[in-house]
Amino acid sequence: MQPKRLSWTSRRLAYLIVSYAKEDGVSLDVGFYYMSNAMGRPIGTVLSGWVYQVYGLEACSWISSAFVLLTALISIALPRYAEAF
Protein backbone atom coordinates (compact mmCIF):
# COMPACT_ATOMS: atom_id res chain seq x y z
CA MET A 1 0.00 0.00 0.00
CA GLN A 2 1.33 3.42 -1.00
CA PRO A 3 1.79 6.15 1.59
CA LYS A 4 -0.70 9.01 1.28
CA ARG A 5 1.99 11.54 0.34
CA LEU A 6 3.20 9.43 -2.58
CA SER A 7 -0.36 9.03 -3.80
CA TRP A 8 -0.93 12.81 -3.57
CA THR A 9 2.32 13.51 -5.43
CA SER A 10 1.46 11.01 -8.13
CA ARG A 11 -1.97 12.57 -8.68
CA ARG A 12 -0.47 16.06 -8.85
CA LEU A 13 2.14 15.00 -11.41
CA ALA A 14 -0.52 13.31 -13.52
CA TYR A 15 -2.56 16.54 -13.43
CA LEU A 16 0.48 18.60 -14.48
CA ILE A 17 1.27 16.30 -17.41
CA VAL A 18 -2.31 16.41 -18.66
CA SER A 19 -2.60 20.19 -18.18
CA TYR A 20 0.58 20.85 -20.19
CA ALA A 21 -0.29 18.32 -22.91
CA LYS A 22 -1.56 19.46 -26.28
CA GLU A 23 -5.27 18.91 -26.76
CA ASP A 24 -4.87 16.74 -29.85
CA GLY A 25 -2.15 14.50 -28.38
CA VAL A 26 -2.76 14.06 -24.66
CA SER A 27 -2.27 10.29 -24.74
CA LEU A 28 0.99 10.69 -26.68
CA ASP A 29 2.33 13.27 -24.21
CA VAL A 30 1.30 11.23 -21.17
CA GLY A 31 2.81 8.08 -22.70
CA PHE A 32 6.07 9.91 -23.41
CA TYR A 33 6.18 11.12 -19.79
CA TYR A 34 5.72 7.63 -18.37
CA MET A 35 8.21 6.13 -20.85
CA SER A 36 10.82 8.76 -19.97
CA ASN A 37 10.23 8.21 -16.28
CA ALA A 38 10.57 4.44 -16.65
CA MET A 39 13.81 4.74 -18.66
CA GLY A 40 15.30 7.44 -16.41
CA ARG A 41 15.08 5.41 -13.23
CA PRO A 42 17.37 2.52 -14.21
CA ILE A 43 19.74 4.80 -16.12
CA GLY A 44 19.97 7.17 -13.15
CA THR A 45 20.49 4.27 -10.76
CA VAL A 46 23.34 2.81 -12.80
CA LEU A 47 25.02 6.19 -13.40
CA SER A 48 24.77 7.27 -9.77
CA GLY A 49 26.24 3.94 -8.67
CA TRP A 50 29.12 4.37 -11.11
CA VAL A 51 29.79 7.97 -9.98
CA TYR A 52 29.74 6.84 -6.35
CA GLN A 53 32.19 3.99 -6.97
CA VAL A 54 34.58 6.04 -9.10
CA TYR A 55 34.39 9.52 -7.54
CA GLY A 56 32.72 9.06 -4.14
CA LEU A 57 29.82 10.53 -2.22
CA GLU A 58 30.91 14.15 -2.61
CA ALA A 59 30.73 13.91 -6.40
CA CYS A 60 27.24 12.38 -6.13
CA SER A 61 26.16 15.34 -4.00
CA TRP A 62 27.57 17.90 -6.46
CA ILE A 63 25.99 16.21 -9.47
CA SER A 64 22.67 15.93 -7.64
CA SER A 65 22.83 19.64 -6.77
CA ALA A 66 23.54 20.49 -10.41
CA PHE A 67 20.47 18.53 -11.53
CA VAL A 68 18.29 20.24 -8.90
CA LEU A 69 19.50 23.63 -10.18
CA LEU A 70 18.90 22.60 -13.80
CA THR A 71 15.37 21.44 -12.91
CA ALA A 72 14.65 24.75 -11.16
CA LEU A 73 15.83 26.73 -14.18
CA ILE A 74 13.72 24.66 -16.56
CA SER A 75 10.71 25.02 -14.24
CA ILE A 76 10.98 28.80 -14.33
CA ALA A 77 10.40 28.67 -18.10
CA LEU A 78 7.16 26.67 -17.77
CA PRO A 79 4.00 28.64 -18.53
CA ARG A 80 1.96 29.67 -15.52
CA TYR A 81 -1.80 29.26 -15.18
CA ALA A 82 -4.08 31.42 -13.08
CA GLU A 83 -6.00 28.37 -11.84
CA ALA A 84 -4.89 26.80 -8.57
CA PHE A 85 -4.75 23.05 -8.05
N, C-alpha and C positions, 0 to 999 in steps of 0.2 A: 504494500500500500504506500502511495506517495505521500510525503508530507504536504500539509496545506500550502506552505509557501511555494514549493516547487509547482504545485498545481496552479496557483495564482500566476506565477511567472510564465508558465507555459501558455496559459490562456491569454495573457497580455501580449506575448510574442506573436501568437497566432493572430490576434487582432491587428497588431502593427503590420504584419506581412500582408494581410488582406487589405488593410486600409491604404498601403502604399502600392498595391498591385494595380496594374492597368485593368480597366473594366473588361476588355475583350480577351484578357489572358490571365485571369486570376489563378486558374488551376495550374497553368504553366509556371507562374511566378512562385506559387506556394510549393510546387514540386521541386523547383530549382532550389528554394530555401532549404527544404528538408534534405535534398541530395547533397547540397554543400555542407550542411551541418553533419550529416552522416560521414562524409569523406574527411571533413576537417578533424573530427575527433581522433581517429586512428593515426592520421598523419601528425597531428599535434602531439599525441602521446609518444610516438616514435621519435620525433625530432627533439622533444623536451628531454626524453631519456638520453638521447645521444649527447645533447648539450651538457646535461648534468654529468655524464660519465667523462666527457672530454675536458670540459671547462669548469665544472663545479657549480655549486649552488648560487654563488654570486652572479655568475653569467646568466643563470636561469632567471634570477630576480631582475637583472637589467633588461633582458629581452622581454620579459613579461611587462615591465614598466613601459617599454617602447611600444608594445602592442596596445596597452591601455591608452597611451597618449594618441596613437594612430586612430584608435576607435573613437576617442573623444573628438578629434579633429574631423573625422568623417561624419560623426553625428551632428556636428554644428552645421554642416552643409545640407542636412535633411530638411525638407519643407516642413513648416509648422502649420498645424491646424488649430482653429479657434475652439473646436470641440474638445471637451475633457473626456477622459476615459470614464 
